[in-house]
Amino acid sequence: MKTIAVWSIAFSVVLFTLNSRANSDSNQHNILSQDRCADLRSAPTYQPLWKAGLSQSIDNELLGGEIAAYQIRWFSGGWSGWYVPGVNDIDWKINPSDNTLRRVWSYFYDHEHRYILCYAENLE
């Protein structure tokens, strides 16, 4: 699953970096050009672009980064499982206006949601 990969890679890099500092004969790697990820929570956005078909670039357009995984808080108060864009997030409903498919993140429009946003940030 993409979410696990993001966090496990980050943990491995930190662990490798710490181990490298302990051994003076180890290779030194600069990880400053790696993507940065944040676990964020948002109120409903009321942004209609979230409902716009199956495009996987809407997150970049609206948030300035790539969503690695996300959850929806249903009106009942419970949270969905994790959805990964392009893997398991085709909505079970369609856009009624034009009969097109959409992603589950279409619920960002009127539901609270949580997501892991990754963006490239070179700190050098």
QUIZIWO-V540989 format. One line per field, one symbol per residue. phi: phi as a letter, one per 20 degrees, with the letter a starting at -180 (. if undefined). burial: 1 if it has 16 or more other ideal C-beta (glycine too) atoms within 10 Angstrom, else 0. A space follows every 10 residues. Layout:
BEGIN
phi: ???
burial: ???
END
This chain:
BEGIN
phi: .fgffgffff ffffffffff ffdfeefdce dfeffdccec cbfgelefff eemdgddfff fedmadfeab cdefffoeef feddgndccf ffddfffcmd fbeffgfggc cfbcbdddbf beef
burial: 0110010001 0000000000 0000000000 0000001000 0000000001 1000000110 0010111111 1110000000 0111100010 1000000000 0111111100 1111111100 0000
END
